[in-house]
Amino acid sequence: MELIKIVILALIVNNVVLAQFLGICPFLGVSNKVGTSIGMGAAVIFVMALANLVTYLIQNFILVPLHIEFMQTITFIFIIAFLVQVVEIILKKSAPSLYQALGIYLPLITTNCAVLGIAILAVQKDYNLLSSVIYAASIAAGFTLALILMAGIREQLELNGYPKGMKGFPLSLITAGLLSLAFMGFAGLVK
């Protein structure tokens, strides 16, 4: 039951983008097309779950026993950067079209504060290994959900039209704000 609560809270109630405001840069940058958003979301799910697995092990088996917890942030940054490079190499070899579609946004996973933030939050919440990985995967799935919703809305707006003065980021920010308000409705769902 505790794992289900973690999933619901991470996916909907405390959505990383719409409630915690982490990962806004790729959220606004990649959400132009649903296809690209799905690819970016899949990459974030993979990187975030794997990063939490590795950071949990590093934290509990190296940093804590050696009493060097102060190295947590820099260590986590190096781990995330390494994992993003691995994902980039895999995508370049296995899915070149997705790699080309993501372009500059794939390296953005390295600087996506959501990936680092969730690794640190999982440590702070004192989750065990399974809970930590499920938490990270659920947060990443919530990120993907928000990304796909935003991309769908933006594609629909392109088809239907909008005022010229709202083109670009003004319309994106208003849309993101409305999505955030909609997700606030889930606030009392699970405690």
Steps between C-alpha positions, in 0.01 A plus 500: 500500500789735578643455147163582342486815710849596380396447137179705525670783688794513259299462181207732558482677835861624523572508128862603462429765236154623586519497881869506591615709200808288428598425142332804347766556231450170316128518574468823304770419245403149389122520523442615142413155360348199671746258334802690626342530843449124521864439405627755749272358768625147439861620524423687824324196650798280420762750621310600815428142612856388426646812661301441818611138510866595466483804728327294770778244487775764498335692785445200726810294423765764441408850618332411832753234616790733419318795663535713188132580448603857416618360163144393416410777254818489294501121497138488385574755226785285365284186509215671314735647238652157441161332466377762255806440285423128501138565397619735227734235358226235513247728327752600235559135412151353545262787412678760284174673403405550866857612572473761221151605613617559857806691379626739766234393748661164576799662670245710690424190706844553655402848612138406574469597862221244542743210460739631764219630720320167511820311580559733795133492608501119501799507737334763720177300516709201616347261246636148467639385165170376355302802618769735369495349151119488491488861621741610227321306225165640614633855511645452151168357378329809644752716315420307182126538558536876541724517192254305283201702624682824426608378155145393414361835604768687304435290188127566532563873542708498181208345313236731645699821505565757769572876518833605347610674818480170688733309265783308665571507870212725613246242386716216634523659842128568519428142393747362757337715770155369412629141503656566840168631631323192366749270677449692825155342506667169589656648816269324745496166316757324720656602829 
